[in-house]
């Protein structure tokens, strides 16, 4: 079977491995020439499906108790370069709570740790590539990259294909955040049009009256309009 000819990523549409202003990226980036590998499909690996996992579509509560903060509903569609839906994609989610603190042993800052918010979950795309989840809008937090450095509010998304080897990671930001212009991670994508694809759009049609503000975040995996991803080169 002939492998599909995917459209390349346009120059500047994906963040480089090393960004001088994003200090830890220079430590993690490869320092030797990359070795090209022929794309293959891992037929012997696990195949993810909603039947194999508990798909947590509501991050906004724990054991039925509501977390503190602004409740949000995020929905979107995962597609390829030809706008074809990518069904049965597992999307893992993780984020800080409303105070900007992660539910993680490494985050020991003196800000509230919400007992009703773990900040992790999992959803699957349906046959039309659509996904949806409830959560709490994360807060900004300091991260020590430079003087008075604060990360804008964001949600991490990790998309898996048919196996662990088919993984792409990105971040979703919120519109109108003044920290976006100052954030080295967001600014690491050179092309401003591509960078803007990391920002969700407020959507009144998704907003649930008296319940949650709606945001739309569509994800394109490849091609001219691809969403910027970590390590997508």
Backbone as CSV, one residue per row, in Angstrom:
resi,resn,N_x,N_y,N_z,CA_x,CA_y,CA_z,C_x,C_y,C_z
1,UNK,0.843,-1.191,0.000,0.000,0.000,0.000,0.879,1.243,0.000
2,UNK,0.567,2.207,-0.841,1.340,3.440,-0.926,0.978,4.360,0.223
3,UNK,1.998,4.910,0.898,1.744,5.848,1.982,1.171,7.150,1.417
4,UNK,0.207,7.782,2.128,-0.372,9.033,1.635,0.654,10.143,1.609
5,UNK,0.544,11.019,0.621,1.455,12.164,0.491,0.852,13.340,1.245
6,UNK,1.302,13.564,2.480,0.748,14.630,3.288,1.341,15.979,2.873
7,UNK,0.525,17.016,3.001,1.010,18.351,2.715,2.020,18.754,3.782
8,UNK,3.082,19.459,3.414,4.088,19.857,4.404,3.576,20.996,5.264
9,UNK,4.248,21.187,6.403,3.946,22.352,7.219,4.599,23.571,6.580
10,UNK,3.857,24.659,6.363,4.475,25.863,5.798,5.552,26.412,6.726
11,UNK,6.584,27.028,6.174,7.642,27.598,7.018,7.067,28.576,8.034
12,UNK,7.525,28.460,9.265,7.100,29.367,10.323,5.788,29.012,10.987
13,UNK,5.123,27.951,10.524,3.818,27.611,11.081,3.907,26.714,12.305
14,UNK,5.111,26.177,12.591,5.311,25.322,13.748,6.468,25.872,14.584
15,UNK,6.377,25.763,15.900,7.477,26.275,16.737,8.739,25.451,16.558
16,UNK,9.907,26.084,16.556,11.159,25.325,16.472,11.406,24.567,17.764
17,UNK,12.339,23.615,17.709,12.663,22.830,18.904,13.265,23.698,19.999
18,UNK,14.126,24.622,19.618,14.805,25.467,20.592,14.434,26.929,20.349
19,UNK,13.963,27.587,21.388,13.611,29.006,21.337,14.402,29.708,22.444
20,UNK,15.343,30.587,22.101,16.204,31.187,23.121,15.441,31.828,24.278
21,UNK,14.316,32.493,23.987,13.561,33.143,25.065,12.803,32.152,25.943
22,UNK,12.622,30.929,25.446,11.992,29.852,26.222,13.130,28.961,26.691
23,UNK,13.665,29.267,27.872,14.976,28.762,28.271,15.072,27.241,28.319
24,UNK,14.078,26.555,28.873,14.198,25.106,29.002,14.128,24.392,27.660
25,UNK,13.588,25.053,26.628,13.532,24.413,25.312,14.925,24.203,24.746
26,UNK,15.855,25.081,25.080,17.221,24.930,24.565,17.924,23.742,25.214
27,UNK,17.464,23.329,26.385,18.035,22.157,27.048,17.444,20.870,26.499
28,UNK,16.182,20.895,26.114,15.496,19.689,25.640,15.668,19.458,24.146
29,UNK,16.007,20.503,23.411,16.078,20.393,21.954,17.205,19.462,21.530
30,UNK,17.044,18.744,20.413,18.122,17.879,19.919,19.328,18.697,19.486
31,UNK,20.505,18.178,19.768,21.745,18.870,19.415,22.516,18.151,18.318
32,UNK,21.943,17.060,17.811,22.530,16.326,16.703,21.552,16.342,15.527
33,UNK,22.050,16.150,14.298,21.135,16.124,13.142,20.062,15.059,13.322
34,UNK,18.847,15.401,12.924,17.742,14.461,13.047,17.884,13.340,12.023
35,UNK,17.389,12.177,12.374,17.401,11.015,11.497,16.000,10.798,10.958
36,UNK,15.857,10.832,9.650,14.540,10.659,9.037,14.086,9.218,9.170
37,UNK,12.828,9.037,9.504,12.250,7.707,9.637,11.074,7.585,8.676
38,UNK,10.936,6.440,8.055,9.823,6.207,7.142,8.548,6.047,7.963
39,UNK,7.499,6.855,7.700,6.261,6.734,8.476,5.646,5.354,8.321
40,UNK,5.276,4.767,9.433,4.616,3.465,9.428,3.429,3.496,10.374
41,UNK,2.556,2.543,10.236,1.417,2.391,11.131,1.709,1.238,12.074
42,UNK,1.615,1.475,13.373,1.919,0.447,14.359,0.718,-0.478,14.501
43,UNK,0.694,-1.504,13.745,-0.459,-2.401,13.765,-0.443,-3.329,14.977
44,UNK,0.722,-3.495,15.612,0.793,-4.382,16.761,0.543,-3.657,18.081
45,UNK,0.446,-2.323,18.047,0.256,-1.549,19.264,-1.198,-1.473,19.668
46,UNK,-1.473,-0.811,20.815,-2.855,-0.690,21.274,-3.662,0.226,20.364
47,UNK,-4.925,-0.062,20.229,-5.848,0.782,19.480,-6.806,1.385,20.488
48,UNK,-6.817,2.712,20.587,-7.614,3.370,21.597,-9.065,3.495,21.146
49,UNK,-9.977,3.351,22.089,-11.395,3.547,21.810,-12.086,3.923,23.106
50,UNK,-13.230,4.592,23.027,-13.958,4.961,24.249,-14.331,3.759,25.099
51,UNK,-14.433,2.583,24.504,-14.815,1.393,25.253,-13.711,0.901,26.183
52,UNK,-12.479,1.329,25.939,-11.347,0.866,26.734,-11.019,1.793,27.896
53,UNK,-11.583,3.013,27.898,-11.237,4.002,28.912,-12.490,4.666,29.447
54,UNK,-12.373,5.189,30.660,-13.427,6.042,31.188,-13.191,7.447,30.647
55,UNK,-14.006,7.870,29.706,-13.819,9.171,29.071,-14.421,10.261,29.951
56,UNK,-13.559,10.980,30.684,-14.017,12.021,31.600,-14.258,13.310,30.832
57,UNK,-15.516,13.593,30.513,-15.852,14.777,29.728,-16.176,15.973,30.604
58,UNK,-16.144,15.816,31.918,-16.454,16.919,32.827,-15.342,17.041,33.857
59,UNK,-14.453,18.021,33.638,-13.363,18.275,34.567,-13.773,19.243,35.672
60,UNK,-14.978,19.814,35.574,-15.379,20.911,36.450,-15.883,20.462,37.807
61,UNK,-15.899,19.153,38.060,-16.358,18.671,39.360,-15.615,17.382,39.711
62,UNK,-15.575,17.108,41.001,-14.933,15.906,41.511,-15.892,15.241,42.492
63,UNK,-16.231,13.995,42.192,-17.183,13.244,43.027,-18.477,14.021,43.207
64,UNK,-18.911,14.678,42.144,-20.174,15.408,42.172,-20.111,16.790,42.767
65,UNK,-18.963,17.207,43.291,-18.833,18.526,43.911,-18.176,19.496,42.927
66,UNK,-18.790,20.666,42.773,-18.346,21.638,41.783,-17.034,22.308,42.193
67,UNK,-16.120,22.442,41.237,-14.863,23.146,41.477,-15.099,24.649,41.507
68,UNK,-14.166,25.371,42.114,-14.261,26.821,42.178,-13.749,27.431,40.879
69,UNK,-14.438,28.468,40.393,-13.955,29.192,39.224,-15.010,29.357,38.148
70,UNK,-14.574,29.911,37.030,-15.457,30.185,35.894,-15.639,28.920,35.062
71,UNK,-16.846,28.407,35.015,-17.109,27.161,34.296,-17.125,27.433,32.796
72,UNK,-16.461,26.560,32.039,-16.387,26.727,30.590,-16.741,25.419,29.889
73,UNK,-17.227,25.539,28.678,-17.464,24.396,27.800,-16.608,24.591,26.560
74,UNK,-15.747,23.639,26.265,-14.864,23.702,25.098,-15.298,22.634,24.104
75,UNK,-15.471,23.023,22.857,-15.865,22.073,21.812,-15.106,22.403,20.539
76,UNK,-14.920,21.401,19.710,-14.220,21.624,18.448,-14.247,20.387,17.587
77,UNK,-13.456,20.445,16.545,-13.414,19.365,15.570,-11.962,19.085,15.212
78,UNK,-11.590,17.827,15.124,-10.245,17.422,14.716,-10.322,16.956,13.276
79,UNK,-9.518,17.590,12.403,-9.543,17.265,10.977,-8.133,17.128,10.440
80,UNK,-8.025,16.565,9.220,-6.732,16.494,8.539,-6.599,17.669,7.584
81,UNK,-5.579,17.616,6.710,-5.302,18.756,5.827,-6.371,18.983,4.784
82,UNK,-7.232,18.008,4.531,-8.300,18.131,3.540,-9.656,18.353,4.206
83,UNK,-9.660,18.774,5.462,-10.877,19.029,6.226,-11.705,17.765,6.420
84,UNK,-11.052,16.625,6.390,-11.749,15.365,6.663,-11.709,15.093,8.164
85,UNK,-12.815,14.641,8.737,-12.830,14.389,10.185,-11.887,13.253,10.569
86,UNK,-11.322,13.353,11.753,-10.465,12.309,12.292,-11.202,11.707,13.490
87,UNK,-11.930,10.607,13.282,-12.742,10.031,14.359,-11.913,9.202,15.337
88,UNK,-12.505,8.926,16.504,-11.913,8.040,17.510,-10.518,8.470,17.954
89,UNK,-10.271,9.783,17.918,-9.010,10.315,18.428,-9.133,10.534,19.929
90,UNK,-8.211,9.974,20.685,-8.216,10.185,22.129,-7.495,11.491,22.445
91,UNK,-8.168,12.375,23.166,-7.595,13.658,23.555,-7.466,13.684,25.067
92,UNK,-6.224,13.717,25.546,-5.988,13.848,26.984,-5.803,15.326,27.313
93,UNK,-6.337,15.739,28.445,-6.382,17.142,28.843,-5.716,17.316,30.204
94,UNK,-4.960,18.397,30.375,-4.483,18.747,31.707,-4.307,20.257,31.782
95,UNK,-4.553,20.804,32.974,-4.535,22.253,33.140,-4.418,22.622,34.614
96,UNK,-4.110,23.905,34.862,-4.109,24.444,36.219,-5.537,24.758,36.651
97,UNK,-5.733,24.948,37.945,-7.060,25.317,38.434,-7.278,26.822,38.301
98,UNK,-8.379,27.320,38.850,-8.725,28.730,38.693,-7.709,29.656,39.346
99,UNK,-6.951,29.143,40.318,-5.921,29.943,40.979,-4.569,29.820,40.292
100,UNK,-4.505,29.037,39.203,-3.246,28.872,38.495,-2.326,27.839,39.099
101,UNK,-2.893,26.844,39.805,-2.071,25.796,40.414,-2.458,24.432,39.849
102,UNK,-1.436,23.624,39.537,-1.665,22.269,39.051,-1.842,21.310,40.222
103,UNK,-2.669,20.296,40.025,-2.834,19.234,41.004,-1.686,18.233,40.816
104,UNK,-0.499,18.659,41.226,0.720,17.881,40.981,1.692,18.131,42.126
105,UNK,2.430,17.095,42.509,3.342,17.216,43.650,4.426,18.259,43.416
106,UNK,4.737,18.542,42.156,5.793,19.505,41.857,5.327,20.946,42.002
107,UNK,4.012,21.173,42.054,3.483,22.534,42.187,3.161,22.775,43.656
108,UNK,4.035,23.479,44.345,3.892,23.705,45.788,3.693,25.180,46.125
109,UNK,3.271,25.969,45.156,3.089,27.402,45.414,1.993,27.638,46.449
110,UNK,2.087,28.788,47.123,1.149,29.139,48.186,-0.115,29.777,47.605
111,UNK,-0.824,28.973,46.811,-2.134,29.360,46.288,-3.066,28.173,46.493
112,UNK,-4.379,28.388,46.501,-5.305,27.303,46.842,-5.204,26.109,45.902
113,UNK,-5.289,24.922,46.480,-5.400,23.679,45.736,-6.833,23.185,45.920
114,UNK,-7.624,23.290,44.859,-9.046,22.981,44.922,-9.254,21.466,45.071
115,UNK,-9.858,21.003,46.176,-10.067,19.561,46.340,-11.072,18.981,45.344
116,UNK,-11.834,19.853,44.685,-12.845,19.400,43.730,-12.407,19.580,42.284
117,UNK,-11.095,19.757,42.091,-10.595,19.944,40.724,-9.237,19.281,40.581
118,UNK,-9.188,18.227,39.764,-7.920,17.530,39.515,-7.225,18.059,38.263
119,UNK,-7.980,18.646,37.343,-7.377,19.265,36.171,-6.919,18.311,35.101
120,UNK,-7.426,17.073,35.106,-7.080,16.108,34.064,-8.336,15.404,33.586
121,UNK,-8.317,14.982,32.330,-9.463,14.262,31.786,-9.156,13.711,30.412
122,UNK,-10.171,13.090,29.814,-9.975,12.438,28.522,-11.296,12.458,27.758
123,UNK,-11.232,12.794,26.469,-12.395,12.728,25.598,-11.990,12.071,24.287
124,UNK,-12.983,11.602,23.535,-12.755,11.007,22.226,-13.557,11.767,21.178
125,UNK,-12.995,11.893,19.987,-13.759,12.488,18.895,-14.786,11.479,18.385
126,UNK,-15.923,12.001,17.906,-16.957,11.125,17.368,-16.701,10.858,15.881
127,UNK,-17.683,10.296,15.191,-17.481,9.926,13.785,-17.236,11.130,12.895
128,UNK,-17.654,12.332,13.360,-17.440,13.552,12.580,-16.238,14.335,13.085
129,UNK,-15.425,13.722,13.938,-14.236,14.383,14.457,-14.501,15.386,15.558
130,UNK,-15.706,15.422,16.094,-16.057,16.424,17.104,-15.777,15.921,18.515
131,UNK,-15.416,16.876,19.378,-15.191,16.580,20.792,-15.776,17.702,21.634
132,UNK,-15.934,17.452,22.927,-16.499,18.459,23.826,-16.180,18.089,25.262
133,UNK,-15.888,19.091,26.089,-15.693,18.829,27.515,-16.002,20.078,28.328
134,UNK,-16.360,19.855,29.587,-16.582,20.921,30.554,-15.359,21.055,31.437
135,UNK,-15.070,22.284,31.867,-13.938,22.486,32.758,-14.095,23.815,33.485
136,UNK,-13.029,24.239,34.127,-12.930,25.542,34.787,-11.838,26.331,34.080
137,UNK,-12.086,27.599,33.819,-11.058,28.398,33.149,-9.821,28.482,34.039
138,UNK,-8.652,28.052,33.518,-7.436,28.058,34.348,-6.933,29.468,34.607
139,UNK,-6.231,29.627,35.717,-5.622,30.907,36.032,-4.204,31.004,35.508
140,UNK,-3.705,32.222,35.418,-2.297,32.433,35.053,-1.411,32.045,36.232
141,UNK,-0.131,31.743,35.937,0.777,31.399,37.026,2.209,31.805,36.659
142,UNK,3.040,32.115,37.675,4.447,32.447,37.418,5.219,31.176,37.102
143,UNK,6.233,31.303,36.232,6.966,30.084,35.863,8.471,30.246,35.824
144,UNK,9.002,31.375,36.210,10.434,31.512,36.436,11.308,31.522,35.202
145,UNK,10.716,31.633,34.019,11.529,31.627,32.803,12.379,32.893,32.680
146,UNK,11.838,34.005,33.151,12.539,35.278,33.128,11.936,36.156,34.224
147,UNK,12.395,37.353,34.349,11.913,38.230,35.412,10.406,38.484,35.270
148,UNK,9.680,38.246,36.355,8.231,38.498,36.408,7.495,37.783,35.275
149,UNK,7.863,36.534,35.025,7.267,35.755,33.940,5.983,35.074,34.418
150,UNK,4.910,35.247,33.639,3.624,34.615,33.936,3.098,33.941,32.677
151,UNK,2.642,32.705,32.831,2.041,31.999,31.710,0.590,32.417,31.557
152,UNK,0.140,32.697,30.328,-1.278,32.993,30.115,-2.132,31.765,30.403
153,UNK,-3.417,31.978,30.637,-4.333,30.863,30.861,-4.302,29.933,29.651
154,UNK,-4.202,28.628,29.899,-4.107,27.681,28.790,-4.515,26.285,29.238
155,UNK,-4.882,25.463,28.267,-5.194,24.057,28.497,-4.316,23.232,27.571
156,UNK,-3.674,22.194,28.109,-2.858,21.283,27.316,-3.751,20.203,26.704
157,UNK,-3.505,19.883,25.438,-4.222,18.806,24.764,-3.215,17.879,24.101
158,UNK,-3.343,16.589,24.376,-2.499,15.567,23.769,-3.388,14.656,22.943
159,UNK,-3.161,14.619,21.639,-4.003,13.845,20.732,-3.290,12.566,20.320
160,UNK,-3.964,11.438,20.509,-3.423,10.142,20.124,-4.190,9.602,18.927
161,UNK,-3.440,9.014,17.989,-4.065,8.305,16.881,-4.347,6.873,17.292
162,UNK,-3.933,5.930,16.453,-4.228,4.525,16.720,-3.328,3.916,17.778
163,UNK,-2.240,4.598,18.165,-1.306,4.000,19.115,-0.509,5.091,19.805
164,UNK,0.323,4.677,20.773,1.142,5.632,21.513,2.108,6.381,20.594
165,UNK,2.499,5.755,19.505,3.443,6.404,18.601,2.846,7.523,17.789
166,UNK,1.519,7.585,17.715,0.850,8.624,16.942,0.300,9.666,17.914
167,UNK,1.171,10.564,18.361,0.797,11.532,19.388,1.213,12.939,18.976
168,UNK,0.315,13.908,19.208,0.619,15.309,18.956,0.135,16.104,20.159
169,UNK,0.927,17.111,20.577,0.628,17.890,21.776,0.538,19.361,21.409
170,UNK,-0.485,20.040,21.933,-0.633,21.463,21.681,-1.219,22.130,22.916
171,UNK,-1.411,23.446,22.844,-2.011,24.202,23.935,-3.104,25.096,23.378
172,UNK,-4.164,25.257,24.146,-5.261,26.144,23.791,-5.242,27.356,24.705
173,UNK,-5.274,28.546,24.103,-5.290,29.791,24.862,-6.649,30.469,24.742
174,UNK,-6.833,31.545,25.509,-8.118,32.242,25.544,-8.001,33.623,24.915
175,UNK,-9.049,34.056,24.206,-8.979,35.342,23.495,-8.876,36.525,24.462
176,UNK,-8.136,37.546,24.008,-8.031,38.785,24.771,-7.087,38.742,25.958
177,UNK,-6.305,37.685,26.098,-5.394,37.562,27.239,-4.176,38.465,27.009
178,UNK,-3.930,39.461,27.883,-2.788,40.366,27.673,-1.438,39.685,27.822
179,UNK,-1.405,38.496,28.444,-0.133,37.806,28.625,0.351,37.109,27.357
180,UNK,-0.503,36.967,26.356,-0.093,36.290,25.125,1.068,37.007,24.449
181,UNK,1.045,38.321,24.447,2.111,39.085,23.791,3.442,38.961,24.511
182,UNK,3.421,38.482,25.761,4.635,38.396,26.568,5.118,36.973,26.769
183,UNK,4.378,35.985,26.258,4.671,34.591,26.562,5.590,33.968,25.519
184,UNK,6.815,33.537,25.906,7.747,32.958,24.926,7.238,31.668,24.286
185,UNK,6.421,30.895,24.990,5.928,29.641,24.414,4.913,29.927,23.320
186,UNK,3.960,30.800,23.603,2.985,31.172,22.572,3.680,31.866,21.403
187,UNK,4.615,32.754,21.700,5.307,33.506,20.662,6.330,32.677,19.901
188,UNK,6.567,31.422,20.327,7.573,30.588,19.661,7.181,30.211,18.241
189,UNK,5.897,30.247,17.924,5.455,29.991,16.550,5.644,31.269,15.743
190,UNK,6.556,31.297,14.758,6.895,32.557,14.080,5.743,33.191,13.306
191,UNK,4.961,32.398,12.590,3.901,32.932,11.744,2.728,33.380,12.605
192,UNK,2.377,34.695,12.578,1.280,35.169,13.429,-0.066,34.544,13.093
193,UNK,-0.301,34.213,11.824,-1.564,33.568,11.464,-1.650,32.170,12.066
194,UNK,-0.537,31.426,12.008,-0.512,30.094,12.617,-0.625,30.199,14.130
195,UNK,0.050,31.177,14.702,0.013,31.382,16.155,-1.416,31.654,16.628
196,UNK,-2.156,32.406,15.851,-3.536,32.737,16.223,-4.422,31.496,16.273
197,UNK,-4.023,30.426,15.591,-4.827,29.204,15.610,-4.740,28.479,16.950
198,UNK,-3.869,28.953,17.837,-3.787,28.394,19.185,-4.787,29.046,20.140
199,UNK,-5.456,30.087,19.698,-6.391,30.827,20.552,-7.814,30.399,20.238
200,UNK,-8.526,29.933,21.258,-9.916,29.531,21.081,-10.783,30.758,20.798
201,UNK,-11.926,30.527,20.207,-12.873,31.593,19.912,-14.061,31.496,20.857
202,UNK,-14.436,32.610,21.461,-15.653,32.605,22.267,-16.838,32.325,21.359
203,UNK,-17.741,31.465,21.805,-18.870,31.043,20.969,-20.144,31.074,21.801
204,UNK,-20.999,32.046,21.501,-22.245,32.175,22.249,-23.186,31.004,21.991
205,UNK,-23.077,30.378,20.809,-23.953,29.238,20.519,-23.593,28.023,21.370
206,UNK,-22.345,27.945,21.832,-21.933,26.868,22.732,-22.221,27.198,24.191
207,UNK,-22.328,28.482,24.500,-22.524,28.916,25.872,-23.840,28.394,26.424
208,UNK,-23.788,27.841,27.626,-24.966,27.314,28.286,-25.468,28.326,29.305
209,UNK,-26.694,28.769,29.149,-27.268,29.807,30.005,-27.167,29.416,31.478
210,UNK,-26.602,30.319,32.261,-26.453,30.141,33.711,-25.531,28.981,34.092
211,UNK,-24.820,28.400,33.108,-23.996,27.240,33.395,-22.523,27.420,33.015
212,UNK,-22.234,27.725,31.734,-20.838,27.741,31.284,-20.684,28.592,30.032
213,UNK,-19.567,29.322,29.954,-19.220,30.056,28.740,-18.630,29.092,27.722
214,UNK,-18.990,29.276,26.445,-18.545,28.357,25.408,-17.365,28.873,24.611
215,UNK,-16.413,27.984,24.320,-15.254,28.293,23.485,-15.089,27.208,22.433
216,UNK,-14.771,27.627,21.215,-14.555,26.675,20.138,-13.067,26.612,19.804
217,UNK,-12.546,25.372,19.733,-11.130,25.177,19.421,-11.015,24.008,18.458
218,UNK,-10.901,24.332,17.166,-10.726,23.312,16.137,-9.244,23.003,15.974
219,UNK,-8.944,21.749,15.678,-7.559,21.285,15.576,-7.347,20.653,14.204
220,UNK,-6.379,21.174,13.465,-6.016,20.628,12.153,-4.654,19.959,12.301
221,UNK,-4.572,18.687,11.943,-3.369,17.909,12.235,-2.224,18.126,11.259
222,UNK,-2.523,18.476,10.009,-1.457,18.592,9.003,-1.831,19.674,7.999
223,UNK,-0.867,20.010,7.136,-1.150,20.852,5.988,-0.992,22.341,6.224
224,UNK,-1.525,23.123,5.290,-1.327,24.572,5.270,-1.944,25.275,6.461
225,UNK,-2.993,24.696,7.035,-3.691,25.340,8.149,-3.551,24.536,9.434
226,UNK,-2.456,23.822,9.576,-2.244,22.965,10.735,-2.137,23.787,12.013
227,UNK,-2.653,23.227,13.080,-2.495,23.817,14.413,-1.044,23.640,14.844
228,UNK,-0.390,24.669,15.391,0.981,24.493,15.888,1.031,23.419,16.966
229,UNK,2.004,22.528,16.842,2.162,21.403,17.759,3.604,21.343,18.264
230,UNK,3.784,20.768,19.433,5.138,20.564,19.955,5.827,19.479,19.130
231,UNK,6.968,19.788,18.567,7.759,18.800,17.855,7.183,18.373,16.517
232,UNK,6.259,19.145,15.941,5.666,18.769,14.644,6.511,19.335,13.514
233,UNK,7.538,18.589,13.115,8.448,19.054,12.063,8.626,17.955,11.016
